[in-house]
Amino acid sequence: MSVPGARLVYTSGRTPRRRDGSFVIGKLGDGLSVKEGYEAAQITVLNLLASLKAEIGDLDRVSQVVKILVMVNSAQDFTQQPAVANGASDLLVEVFGERGKHARSAVGMEALPFNVAVEIEMIVEVSP
């Protein structure tokens, strides 16, 4: 069975901005724990989903989360980027179920804008 078509939506990188407007800032492995990074990744996904909803109108149109790129503001010897990225992945699967399973890259960065803990980009397939 074929469908009339699908659209890929690429988000810009989003950051862990809390509801009060503040950001989760700092380096993982130098002041921030893996747990704090995991939570920052979840906050970032919530911000991504808000942007996505504004773009497509209804998150029920998401047919598949295709890929996420999780950039982690990391101390030089920090190697647990995948554990931080699990915050994003776990939340996407919680929200979308099977449609939330995705390919992922988790990379360490020497610095991120404004010293935020994480920045995440996402690609989703959206039904017409």
N, CA and C of each residue as an Amber inpcrd file, in Angstrom:
protein
   384
   0.8410000  -1.1760000   0.0000000   0.0000000   0.0000000   0.0000000
   0.8850000   1.2370000   0.0000000   0.6470000   2.1300000  -0.8850000
   1.4440000   3.3550000  -0.9460000   0.6530000   4.5140000  -0.3390000
   1.3900000   5.5310000   0.0390000   0.7710000   6.7460000   0.5570000
   1.0410000   7.8720000  -0.4210000   0.2060000   8.9210000  -0.4170000
   0.3730000  10.0020000  -1.3790000   1.7070000  10.7280000  -1.2740000
   2.3610000  10.6290000  -0.1490000   3.6520000  11.2860000   0.0180000
   3.9140000  11.5750000   1.4760000   5.1290000  11.8960000   1.7610000
   5.5180000  12.2550000   3.1140000   6.4600000  13.4370000   3.0200000
   6.6050000  14.1190000   4.1120000   7.4490000  15.3010000   4.1550000
   8.4290000  15.1320000   5.3100000   9.6820000  15.4740000   5.0740000
  10.6680000  15.4920000   6.1480000  10.7790000  16.9120000   6.6760000
  10.7670000  17.0330000   7.9820000  10.9380000  18.3260000   8.6180000
  12.2440000  18.2770000   9.4060000  13.1250000  19.2210000   9.1160000
  14.4010000  19.3570000   9.8050000  14.2830000  20.5190000  10.7740000
  14.5420000  20.2660000  12.0410000  14.5000000  21.3680000  12.9970000
  15.8740000  22.0090000  13.1090000  15.8700000  23.2550000  13.4840000
  17.1120000  23.9080000  13.8700000  17.5020000  23.3880000  15.2460000
  18.7360000  23.5930000  15.6160000  19.1690000  23.1820000  16.9410000
  18.4300000  23.9560000  18.0110000  17.9830000  23.2350000  19.0140000
  17.3080000  23.8550000  20.1700000  18.1280000  23.5650000  21.4100000
  17.8800000  24.3580000  22.4310000  18.6560000  24.2900000  23.6570000
  17.7430000  24.0790000  24.8680000  18.3350000  23.7800000  26.0360000
  17.5340000  23.4890000  27.2290000  17.0670000  24.7530000  27.9530000
  16.0840000  25.3980000  27.3620000  15.4960000  26.5880000  27.9920000
  14.3020000  26.1490000  28.8350000  14.3760000  26.4750000  30.1160000
  13.3100000  26.1090000  31.0520000  12.1030000  27.0360000  30.8770000
  10.9960000  26.6470000  31.4930000   9.7650000  27.4550000  31.4210000
   9.9600000  28.8680000  31.9470000  10.8400000  29.0320000  32.9340000
  11.0620000  30.3670000  33.5010000  11.9890000  31.2210000  32.6440000
  12.4470000  30.6750000  31.5040000  13.3130000  31.4190000  30.5860000
  14.7940000  31.1970000  30.8080000  15.1590000  30.5720000  31.9090000
  16.5720000  30.2940000  32.1580000  17.0140000  29.0670000  31.3610000
  18.3130000  28.9240000  31.2040000  18.8930000  27.8070000  30.4680000
  19.6650000  26.8980000  31.4200000  19.7500000  25.6210000  31.0660000
  20.6640000  24.7160000  31.7610000  22.0290000  24.9630000  31.1370000
  22.9450000  25.4860000  31.9250000  24.2630000  25.8350000  31.3980000
  25.3440000  25.0400000  32.1160000  26.4800000  24.9230000  31.4460000
  27.6390000  24.2710000  32.0250000  28.1040000  23.0780000  31.2130000
  29.2220000  22.5350000  31.6240000  29.8380000  21.4010000  30.9440000
  29.5540000  20.1060000  31.6880000  29.2210000  19.0890000  30.9240000
  29.0740000  17.7590000  31.4920000  30.4570000  17.2560000  31.8680000
  30.5620000  16.7240000  33.0740000  31.8510000  16.2420000  33.5580000
  32.6650000  17.3220000  34.2440000  32.1660000  18.5490000  34.2620000
  32.8360000  19.6510000  34.9460000  31.7660000  20.5790000  35.5180000
  31.0770000  20.0770000  36.5360000  30.0330000  20.8700000  37.1610000
  28.6300000  20.3250000  36.9280000  28.4070000  19.6200000  35.8340000
  27.1080000  19.0050000  35.5680000  27.2480000  17.4890000  35.5410000
  26.3080000  16.8220000  36.1800000  26.3030000  15.3550000  36.2250000
  25.5870000  14.7890000  34.9990000  25.7410000  13.5040000  34.7830000
  25.0260000  12.8270000  33.6970000  23.5150000  12.9850000  33.9090000
  23.0520000  12.8660000  35.1410000  21.6220000  13.0310000  35.4200000
  21.1470000  14.4280000  35.0090000  21.9170000  15.4420000  35.3330000
  21.5440000  16.8120000  34.9450000  21.5620000  16.9660000  33.4330000
  22.5110000  16.3320000  32.7670000  22.5530000  16.3620000  31.3150000
  21.3640000  15.6480000  30.6920000  20.9890000  14.5070000  31.2600000
  19.8210000  13.7390000  30.8110000  18.5750000  14.6160000  30.8930000
  18.4050000  15.3070000  32.0210000  17.2550000  16.1950000  32.2060000
  17.3080000  17.3770000  31.2380000  18.4950000  17.9090000  30.9840000
  18.6380000  19.0030000  30.0140000  18.2330000  18.5300000  28.6170000
  18.5840000  17.3060000  28.2680000  18.1900000  16.7570000  26.9670000
  16.6680000  16.6220000  26.8790000  16.0300000  16.2490000  27.9780000
  14.5700000  16.1470000  27.9720000  13.9190000  17.5200000  27.8070000
  14.4330000  18.5170000  28.5020000  13.9170000  19.8860000  28.3490000
  14.0690000  20.3310000  26.9010000  15.2070000  20.0100000  26.3100000
  15.4640000  20.4050000  24.9250000  14.4810000  19.7420000  23.9730000
  14.1750000  18.4680000  24.1840000  13.1940000  17.7820000  23.3370000
  11.8180000  18.4300000  23.4730000  11.4450000  18.8170000  24.6680000
  10.1670000  19.5090000  24.8280000  10.1410000  20.7980000  24.0090000
  11.2580000  21.5200000  23.9850000  11.3460000  22.7320000  23.1680000
  11.2830000  22.4030000  21.6780000  11.9240000  21.3100000  21.2720000
  11.8480000  20.8690000  19.8790000  10.4160000  20.5190000  19.4910000
   9.7220000  19.8200000  20.3660000   8.3430000  19.4290000  20.0680000
   7.4300000  20.6480000  19.9740000   7.6640000  21.6590000  20.7880000
   6.8790000  22.8960000  20.6880000   7.1220000  23.5770000  19.3450000
   8.3780000  23.6240000  18.9060000   8.6930000  24.2080000  17.6010000
   8.0720000  23.3960000  16.4720000   8.1620000  22.0830000  16.5940000
   7.6020000  21.2040000  15.5710000   6.0900000  21.3790000  15.4810000
   5.4350000  21.4460000  16.6270000   3.9800000  21.6320000  16.6330000
   3.6070000  22.9640000  15.9830000   4.3650000  24.0020000  16.2540000
   4.1030000  25.2980000  15.6240000   4.2490000  25.2130000  14.1060000
   5.1680000  24.3780000  13.6390000   5.4220000  24.2300000  12.2030000
   4.3730000  23.3780000  11.5140000   3.9840000  22.2490000  12.1220000
   3.1080000  21.2970000  11.4220000   1.6670000  21.2990000  11.9300000
   1.4210000  21.9690000  13.0500000   0.0610000  22.1020000  13.5450000
  -0.3840000  21.0450000  14.5320000  -0.0030000  19.8040000  14.3300000
  -0.4870000  18.7170000  15.1800000   0.5790000  17.6260000  15.2280000
   1.0290000  17.3020000  16.4280000   2.0720000  16.2800000  16.5600000
   1.5880000  14.8870000  16.1530000   0.2840000  14.6890000  16.0520000
  -0.2370000  13.4120000  15.5540000   0.1490000  13.1780000  14.0980000
   0.5860000  14.2230000  13.4070000   1.0350000  14.0810000  12.0200000
   2.4320000  13.4750000  11.9170000   3.1460000  13.3790000  13.0170000
   4.4890000  12.7790000  13.0000000   4.3240000  11.2860000  12.7430000
   4.8270000  10.8400000  11.5970000   4.7540000   9.4070000  11.2970000
   6.0020000   8.6760000  11.7800000   7.1300000   9.4030000  11.9060000
   8.3590000   8.7740000  12.3970000   9.3620000   9.8480000  12.7790000
   9.9740000   9.6990000  13.9510000  11.1670000  10.4780000  14.2580000
  12.2980000   9.7430000  13.5530000  12.9660000  10.4100000  12.6290000
  13.9700000   9.7520000  11.7940000  15.3400000   9.7680000  12.4600000
  15.7820000  10.9480000  12.9230000  17.1410000  11.0580000  13.4670000
  17.2270000  12.2650000  14.3820000  18.0470000  12.1170000  15.4180000
  18.4010000  13.2710000  16.2350000  19.9190000  13.3610000  16.3320000
  20.3910000  14.5780000  16.4580000  21.8020000  14.8610000  16.7170000
  21.8520000  15.5690000  18.0540000  22.5170000  14.9470000  19.0140000
  22.6340000  15.5050000  20.3580000  24.0740000  15.9590000  20.5560000
  24.2360000  17.2610000  20.7090000  25.5510000  17.8530000  20.9500000
  25.6540000  18.1690000  22.4350000  26.6690000  17.6430000  23.0730000
  26.8200000  17.7360000  24.5290000  28.0370000  18.6050000  24.8450000
  27.8210000  19.6520000  25.6120000  28.9010000  20.5310000  26.0640000
  29.7300000  19.7380000  27.0760000  30.9050000  19.2800000  26.6600000
  31.6400000  18.2680000  27.4220000  33.0050000  18.7420000  27.8870000
  33.3180000  18.3670000  29.1280000  34.6880000  18.5180000  29.6080000
  35.5770000  17.6030000  28.7630000  36.8460000  17.9070000  28.7090000
  37.7670000  17.1830000  27.8380000  37.7580000  15.6750000  28.0650000
  37.6080000  15.2340000  29.2950000  37.6640000  13.8010000  29.5800000
  36.2770000  13.1560000  29.7350000  35.2050000  13.8820000  29.4220000
  33.8520000  13.3400000  29.5510000  33.5420000  12.4460000  28.3500000
  33.0860000  11.2400000  28.6200000  32.8340000  10.2700000  27.5380000
  31.4410000   9.6540000  27.5920000  30.5510000  10.2320000  28.3750000
  29.2230000   9.6420000  28.5460000  28.1360000  10.3880000  27.7550000
  28.4880000  10.9220000  26.5970000  27.5130000  11.6230000  25.7640000
  26.2790000  10.7690000  25.4550000  26.4300000   9.4670000  25.1600000
  25.2360000   8.6590000  24.9040000  24.2680000   8.6040000  26.0950000
  24.7980000   8.5960000  27.3230000  23.9350000   8.5680000  28.5070000
  23.1400000   9.8710000  28.6210000  23.7380000  10.9830000  28.2520000
  23.0330000  12.2650000  28.2340000  21.9650000  12.2350000  27.1390000
  22.3320000  11.7610000  25.9610000  21.4020000  11.7130000  24.8250000
  20.2170000  10.8040000  25.0940000  20.3740000   9.8300000  26.0010000
  19.2530000   8.9560000  26.3530000  18.0590000   9.7490000  26.8730000
  18.3020000  10.8970000  27.4810000  17.1970000  11.7400000  27.9370000
  16.2990000  12.1390000  26.7890000  16.8920000  12.4950000  25.6650000
  16.1220000  12.8710000  24.4790000  15.4400000  11.6500000  23.8700000
  16.1860000  10.5930000  23.6900000  15.6470000   9.3890000  23.0550000
  14.5110000   8.7890000  23.8760000  14.7120000   8.6840000  25.1790000
  13.6840000   8.0950000  26.0320000  12.3850000   8.8960000  25.9720000
  12.4850000  10.2160000  25.9770000  11.2850000  11.0440000  25.9380000
  10.5700000  10.9300000  24.5930000  11.3180000  10.8740000  23.4970000
  10.6840000  10.7370000  22.1830000   9.9190000   9.4170000  22.0740000
  10.4720000   8.3490000  22.6140000   9.7710000   7.0630000  22.5940000
   8.5670000   7.1100000  23.5330000   8.6970000   7.8010000  24.6550000
   7.5650000   7.9430000  25.5700000   6.4080000   8.6960000  24.9020000
   6.7260000   9.7340000  24.1550000   5.6980000  10.5570000  23.5080000
   5.0850000   9.8520000  22.2990000   5.9340000   9.2470000  21.4460000
   5.4610000   8.7330000  20.1620000   5.4030000   7.2070000  20.0690000
   5.8480000   6.4990000  21.0800000   5.8730000   5.0440000  20.9930000
   6.8290000   4.5910000  19.9050000   6.4260000   3.6040000  19.1300000
   7.2820000   3.0670000  18.0530000   7.7020000   4.1630000  17.0690000
   6.8310000   5.1380000  16.8450000   7.1410000   6.2320000  15.9150000
   8.2630000   7.1200000  16.4400000   8.5720000   7.0000000  17.7220000
   9.6280000   7.8080000  18.3150000  11.0060000   7.1800000  18.2690000
  11.0800000   5.9070000  17.8490000  12.3890000   5.2470000  17.7280000
  13.1280000   5.8410000  16.5290000  14.4240000   6.0930000  16.6910000
  15.1520000   6.8890000  15.7050000  16.6320000   6.5190000  15.6750000
  17.2800000   6.9500000  14.6180000  18.7420000   6.9190000  14.5650000
  19.2400000   8.1090000  15.3810000  20.4650000   7.9860000  15.9070000
  20.9460000   9.0580000  16.7770000  22.4560000   9.1670000  16.7180000
  22.9160000  10.3950000  16.8130000  24.3250000  10.6730000  17.0460000
  24.4200000  11.4810000  18.3220000  25.3890000  11.1300000  19.1670000
  25.6410000  11.8630000  20.4020000  27.1240000  12.2180000  20.4080000
  27.4050000  13.5070000  20.3570000  28.7930000  13.9470000  20.2290000
  29.1380000  14.9740000  21.2970000  30.3890000  14.9680000  21.6820000
  30.8930000  15.9520000  22.6300000  31.4040000  17.1790000  21.8990000
  31.1180000  18.3310000  22.4510000  31.5610000  19.6020000  21.8880000
  32.3730000  20.3450000  22.9430000  33.3840000  21.0570000  22.4770000
  34.1980000  21.8430000  23.3960000  33.4000000  23.0020000  23.9810000
  32.4930000  23.5590000  23.1820000  31.6640000  24.6750000  23.6420000
  30.3790000  24.6870000  22.8370000  29.3200000  25.1910000  23.4570000
  28.0420000  25.4120000  22.7840000  27.6250000  26.8540000  23.0430000
  26.7380000  27.4030000  22.2200000  26.3360000  28.8000000  22.3910000
  25.8380000  29.0860000  23.8130000  26.2930000  30.1890000  24.3690000
  25.8770000  30.6550000  25.6890000  26.1740000  29.6440000  26.8000000
  27.0700000  28.6930000  26.5190000  27.4840000  27.6770000  27.4880000
  26.3450000  26.7310000  27.8760000  25.3470000  26.5440000  26.9830000
  24.2610000  25.6100000  27.2980000  24.8140000  24.1950000  27.3810000
  24.1160000  23.3420000  28.1350000  24.5830000  21.9790000  28.3700000
  24.4520000  21.0990000  27.1310000  23.3630000  21.2570000  26.3860000
  23.1340000  20.4410000  25.1920000  22.4480000  21.2830000  24.1160000
  22.6050000  20.8300000  22.8960000  21.8510000  21.3590000  21.7570000
  21.4390000  20.1550000  20.9220000  20.1950000  20.1500000  20.4640000
  19.6810000  18.9950000  19.7320000  18.9920000  19.4400000  18.4500000
  19.2850000  18.7240000  17.3700000  18.5790000  18.8590000  16.0920000
  17.7720000  17.5830000  15.8750000  16.6930000  17.6870000  15.1070000
  15.8260000  16.5250000  14.8860000  15.2950000  16.5370000  13.4570000
  15.1590000  15.3420000  12.8880000  14.5100000  15.1680000  11.5950000
  13.3260000  14.2390000  11.8200000  12.1510000  14.6760000  11.3670000
  10.9530000  13.8520000  11.5050000  10.2590000  13.7200000  10.1610000
   9.6050000  12.5920000   9.9740000   8.7460000  12.3950000   8.8160000
   7.3310000  12.7500000   9.2420000   6.6790000  13.5440000   8.4110000
   5.3430000  14.0510000   8.7350000   4.3850000  13.6260000   7.6230000
   3.2290000  13.1270000   8.0190000   2.2220000  12.7590000   7.0110000
   1.5850000  14.0310000   6.4490000   1.1580000  13.9460000   5.1840000
   0.5550000  15.1310000   4.5360000  -0.7450000  15.5690000   5.2010000
